[in-house]
Amino acid sequence: MTTPSDDVTPIEVFVASPIGSPNTPGYTQAKKVLKFIVKKALTEPEWTVTRADDDQAPDSITQKVVGRIIRADLVVVDITDHNPNVFYELAIAHCFKRPVVIIAAQGTTSPFDVVDQTRIDYDLTDPESVDTAQARLLTAAKLALEKPDSLVTPLSTYEAVTATAERLETGDSSEFADVLGTLSDRIGRMETLLELYVKPQPRSRTTRTKVPVRLVGAAGSDIRTPLVDAADAVTRVQGIHDPSRRLDILLPIRAGLDQLVAGDEASREVLDMVKLRVENELETAGEELREKNEGVQ
């Protein structure tokens, strides 16, 4: 497992993002994202952050980018504006199974293929949003490094299906049901995350979050209920301005999530994402409470 430490080589982070031409709005925004979000979250000497335009060597830019992605410990991908080059670099990262964290400007839609990947939104015009994005990026980066094999992508699903098809040709159908289950879980997980995180709708307190995929605990139990409760709590506190009240709601939720152990990969991904969402809300509420108390003094 790779983790930041004074005793090891810095963790190499490659940033795949729109760059644009100098002196254009896109170029300026990309520079600000790199400087004020990525490099503020992943700081030296623990992390080394680079982007394609950092290297002035005369060899092919494409070759340099591919090489950096392959060698990187972590790839941060900014899908703002759906830049084709960025999605090409994301595909390379998926192909070589590099840990990935996706970021985007608020209002960016997520293509269906990556909608079930962890995504961090930012608004460069809002200092609070920038601070929150920094904290979330650091948390997500550490999580991605701790569990590099847990990333489920269209490519990893394809590999599983292809391997099973080859076994079926030889008469071995033992894993066919497992692969079908994996595909079903991924589709269900996409539907769940689309509902919870991509386009949340206003809901009354009696409305329950729909989770179409079964979420399994370590002993085979269904852990759907506490995860739905946590997701509903996150949605509910976003309408509460008092940070103390938000903390009162979220702290017991986090304690309950800490006791959960997922029993399979699909459940683990959803559990990790819900935990990350709760942690982000807790950090935001805690910071607001500190600022409030400092203002009173």
C-alpha positions as CSV (number, residue, x, y, z in Angstrom):
1,M,0.0,0.0,0.0
2,T,1.3,3.5,-0.9
3,T,0.9,6.2,1.7
4,P,2.5,9.5,2.3
5,S,5.6,9.3,4.5
6,D,8.9,11.1,5.2
7,D,10.7,7.8,4.7
8,V,9.5,7.0,1.1
9,T,9.7,8.6,-2.3
10,P,7.0,11.3,-2.8
11,I,3.8,10.0,-4.3
12,E,3.6,11.0,-8.0
13,V,0.4,12.6,-9.1
14,F,-0.5,13.3,-12.7
15,V,-3.2,15.8,-13.5
16,A,-5.2,15.2,-16.6
17,S,-7.1,18.4,-17.3
18,P,-8.1,20.9,-20.0
19,I,-5.1,23.2,-20.7
20,G,-6.1,25.5,-23.5
21,S,-4.0,28.2,-25.2
22,P,-2.2,30.8,-23.1
23,N,-4.2,34.0,-22.2
24,T,-7.5,32.3,-22.7
25,P,-10.2,31.8,-20.0
26,G,-9.8,28.0,-20.2
27,Y,-6.1,28.2,-19.7
28,T,-6.5,30.6,-16.8
29,Q,-9.1,28.3,-15.1
30,A,-7.0,25.2,-15.5
31,K,-4.0,27.0,-13.9
32,K,-6.1,28.1,-11.0
33,V,-7.5,24.6,-10.4
34,L,-4.0,23.2,-10.5
35,K,-2.6,25.9,-8.1
36,F,-5.4,26.5,-5.7
37,I,-7.1,23.0,-5.5
38,V,-4.8,20.2,-6.5
39,K,-1.5,21.5,-5.3
40,K,-3.0,22.9,-2.1
41,A,-4.6,19.6,-1.3
42,L,-1.6,17.3,-2.3
43,T,1.3,19.3,-1.0
44,E,5.1,18.7,-1.2
45,P,7.1,16.9,0.0
46,E,4.6,14.1,0.4
47,W,3.1,14.5,-3.1
48,T,4.6,15.5,-6.4
49,V,2.0,17.0,-8.8
50,T,2.7,17.4,-12.5
51,R,0.7,18.2,-15.6
52,A,1.4,17.6,-19.3
53,D,2.6,21.1,-20.0
54,D,5.1,21.0,-17.1
55,D,7.7,19.1,-19.2
56,Q,9.4,21.2,-21.9
57,A,11.4,18.2,-23.4
58,P,11.3,18.0,-27.2
59,D,9.8,14.5,-27.5
60,S,6.2,13.7,-28.3
61,I,3.7,15.2,-26.0
62,T,1.5,12.2,-26.3
63,Q,4.3,9.8,-25.4
64,K,5.2,12.0,-22.4
65,V,1.6,12.0,-21.2
66,V,1.2,8.2,-21.6
67,G,4.4,7.6,-19.8
68,R,3.5,9.9,-16.9
69,I,0.1,8.3,-16.5
70,I,1.6,4.8,-16.5
71,R,4.2,5.8,-13.9
72,A,1.9,7.9,-11.7
73,D,0.8,6.6,-8.3
74,L,-2.4,8.6,-8.7
75,V,-4.2,10.3,-11.6
76,V,-6.4,13.3,-10.9
77,V,-8.8,13.9,-13.9
78,D,-10.7,17.1,-14.4
79,I,-13.6,16.4,-16.7
80,T,-14.8,20.0,-17.0
81,D,-16.0,20.9,-20.5
82,H,-15.7,17.2,-21.5
83,N,-12.3,17.7,-23.2
84,P,-11.6,14.8,-25.5
85,N,-7.9,14.7,-24.6
86,V,-8.9,14.4,-20.9
87,F,-11.1,11.4,-21.6
88,Y,-8.4,9.8,-23.7
89,E,-6.0,10.2,-20.7
90,L,-8.7,8.8,-18.3
91,A,-9.0,5.8,-20.6
92,I,-5.3,5.2,-20.4
93,A,-5.4,5.4,-16.6
94,H,-8.2,2.9,-16.6
95,C,-6.3,0.6,-19.0
96,F,-3.2,0.6,-16.8
97,K,-5.3,0.4,-13.6
98,R,-4.0,3.5,-12.1
99,P,-5.9,4.9,-9.1
100,V,-8.1,7.8,-10.3
101,V,-9.9,10.7,-8.6
102,I,-12.3,12.7,-10.8
103,I,-12.9,16.4,-10.3
104,A,-15.1,18.9,-12.2
105,A,-16.4,22.4,-12.1
106,Q,-19.9,22.6,-10.6
107,G,-22.6,22.1,-13.2
108,T,-20.5,19.6,-15.3
109,T,-22.5,16.5,-16.2
110,S,-20.9,13.1,-15.7
111,P,-20.9,10.8,-18.7
112,F,-22.7,7.5,-17.9
113,D,-19.4,5.5,-18.1
114,V,-17.9,7.3,-15.1
115,V,-21.0,8.3,-13.2
116,D,-20.3,5.7,-10.5
117,Q,-16.8,7.0,-9.9
118,T,-16.1,9.3,-7.0
119,R,-16.3,12.9,-8.2
120,I,-15.3,16.2,-6.5
121,D,-17.0,19.4,-7.6
122,Y,-15.5,22.9,-7.2
123,D,-16.4,26.5,-7.8
124,L,-13.4,28.8,-8.2
125,T,-15.5,31.8,-7.5
126,D,-16.5,30.5,-4.0
127,P,-13.6,30.3,-1.5
128,E,-15.6,27.9,0.7
129,S,-16.1,25.6,-2.3
130,V,-12.4,25.7,-3.0
131,D,-11.5,24.8,0.6
132,T,-14.1,21.9,0.6
133,A,-12.7,20.6,-2.7
134,Q,-9.2,20.6,-1.3
135,A,-10.2,18.6,1.8
136,R,-12.3,16.1,-0.3
137,L,-9.5,15.6,-2.8
138,L,-7.0,14.7,-0.1
139,T,-9.4,12.3,1.4
140,A,-10.3,10.7,-1.9
141,A,-6.6,10.5,-2.9
142,K,-5.7,8.6,0.2
143,L,-8.7,6.3,-0.2
144,A,-7.8,5.6,-3.9
145,L,-4.2,4.7,-2.8
146,E,-5.3,2.4,0.0
147,K,-7.6,0.4,-2.3
148,P,-6.1,0.6,-5.8
149,D,-7.7,-2.7,-6.9
150,S,-11.3,-1.7,-6.0
151,L,-11.8,0.7,-9.0
152,V,-14.6,-0.7,-11.2
153,T,-14.5,0.7,-14.7
154,P,-16.0,-0.2,-18.1
155,L,-12.7,-1.8,-18.9
156,S,-12.4,-3.9,-15.8
157,T,-16.0,-5.1,-16.4
158,Y,-15.2,-5.9,-20.0
159,E,-12.1,-7.9,-19.0
160,A,-14.2,-10.0,-16.6
161,V,-16.8,-10.7,-19.3
162,T,-14.2,-11.5,-21.9
163,A,-12.4,-14.0,-19.6
164,T,-15.8,-15.7,-18.9
165,A,-16.6,-15.9,-22.6
166,E,-13.3,-17.7,-23.2
167,R,-14.1,-20.2,-20.4
168,L,-17.6,-20.7,-21.8
169,E,-16.1,-21.7,-25.2
170,T,-14.2,-24.5,-23.4
171,G,-17.4,-25.6,-21.6
172,D,-16.6,-24.0,-18.3
173,S,-19.7,-22.0,-17.1
174,S,-18.8,-21.9,-13.4
175,E,-18.3,-18.1,-13.2
176,F,-21.0,-17.0,-15.7
177,A,-23.5,-16.3,-13.0
178,D,-20.9,-14.3,-11.0
179,V,-20.1,-12.0,-14.0
180,L,-23.8,-11.4,-14.6
181,G,-24.1,-10.5,-10.9
182,T,-21.2,-8.1,-11.3
183,L,-22.8,-6.4,-14.3
184,S,-26.1,-6.2,-12.4
185,D,-24.4,-4.7,-9.4
186,R,-22.6,-2.1,-11.4
187,I,-25.8,-1.0,-13.2
188,G,-27.6,-0.9,-9.8
189,R,-24.8,1.1,-8.3
190,M,-24.9,3.6,-11.2
191,E,-28.6,4.1,-10.6
192,T,-28.1,4.5,-6.9
193,L,-25.3,7.1,-7.3
194,L,-27.2,8.9,-10.1
195,E,-30.1,9.3,-7.6
196,L,-28.0,10.2,-4.6
197,Y,-25.2,12.3,-5.9
198,V,-25.6,13.5,-9.5
199,K,-29.1,14.9,-9.5
200,P,-30.5,14.9,-6.0
201,Q,-34.2,15.9,-5.8
202,P,-35.9,17.7,-3.0
203,R,-37.5,15.2,-0.7
204,S,-39.7,15.3,2.4
205,R,-38.6,13.7,5.6
206,T,-40.7,10.7,5.0
207,T,-39.3,10.0,1.5
208,R,-36.7,7.2,1.4
209,T,-33.8,7.0,-0.9
210,K,-34.2,4.2,-3.4
211,V,-31.2,1.8,-3.5
212,P,-31.8,-0.7,-6.2
213,V,-28.7,-2.8,-5.5
214,R,-28.4,-5.1,-2.5
215,L,-25.7,-4.0,-0.1
216,V,-24.1,-6.9,1.7
217,G,-22.3,-6.9,5.1
218,A,-19.4,-9.1,6.1
219,A,-21.7,-11.8,7.5
220,G,-24.1,-11.7,4.5
221,S,-26.5,-9.3,6.2
222,D,-28.1,-6.4,4.2
223,I,-26.5,-3.1,5.2
224,R,-28.8,-1.1,2.9
225,T,-30.7,0.6,5.7
226,P,-27.9,2.4,7.5
227,L,-26.4,3.5,4.2
228,V,-29.8,4.9,3.1
229,D,-30.2,6.6,6.5
230,A,-26.7,8.2,6.0
231,A,-27.5,9.4,2.5
232,D,-30.8,10.8,3.7
233,A,-29.1,12.6,6.6
234,V,-26.5,14.2,4.2
235,T,-29.4,15.5,2.0
236,R,-31.3,16.7,5.1
237,V,-28.5,18.7,6.7
238,Q,-27.8,20.6,3.5
239,G,-30.9,22.6,4.3
240,I,-29.8,23.3,7.9
241,H,-27.8,26.5,8.4
242,D,-26.8,25.9,12.0
243,P,-23.5,23.9,12.0
244,S,-24.0,22.6,15.5
245,R,-27.3,21.0,14.5
246,R,-25.6,19.5,11.4
247,L,-22.9,18.0,13.6
248,D,-25.5,16.6,16.1
249,I,-27.1,14.8,13.2
250,L,-24.0,13.6,11.4
251,L,-21.7,12.4,14.2
252,P,-24.0,9.5,15.2
253,I,-24.3,8.6,11.5
254,R,-20.6,8.5,11.1
255,A,-20.2,6.3,14.2
256,G,-22.7,3.9,12.8
257,L,-20.9,3.8,9.4
258,D,-17.6,3.0,11.2
259,Q,-19.1,-0.2,12.5
260,L,-20.1,-1.4,9.1
261,V,-18.0,-3.9,7.1
262,A,-18.9,-4.5,3.5
263,G,-19.1,-8.1,2.3
264,D,-18.4,-7.6,-1.4
265,E,-16.7,-5.1,-3.8
266,A,-20.0,-3.4,-4.9
267,S,-21.1,-2.8,-1.3
268,R,-17.6,-1.6,-0.3
269,E,-17.6,1.0,-3.0
270,V,-21.0,2.4,-2.0
271,L,-20.0,2.3,1.7
272,D,-16.8,4.2,0.9
273,M,-18.6,6.8,-1.1
274,V,-21.3,7.4,1.6
275,K,-18.5,7.6,4.2
276,L,-16.7,10.2,2.1
277,R,-19.9,12.3,1.7
278,V,-20.5,12.2,5.4
279,E,-16.9,13.1,6.2
280,N,-17.1,16.1,3.8
281,E,-20.2,17.4,5.4
282,L,-18.7,17.0,8.9
283,E,-15.6,18.9,7.9
284,T,-17.7,21.7,6.4
285,A,-19.9,21.9,9.5
286,G,-16.8,21.8,11.8
287,E,-15.1,24.6,9.9
288,E,-18.3,26.8,10.0
289,L,-18.6,26.2,13.7
290,R,-15.0,27.2,14.3
291,E,-15.5,30.4,12.2
292,K,-18.7,31.2,14.1
293,N,-17.0,30.8,17.5
294,E,-14.0,32.9,16.4
295,G,-16.5,35.6,15.3
296,V,-18.2,35.6,18.7
297,Q,-14.8,36.0,20.5
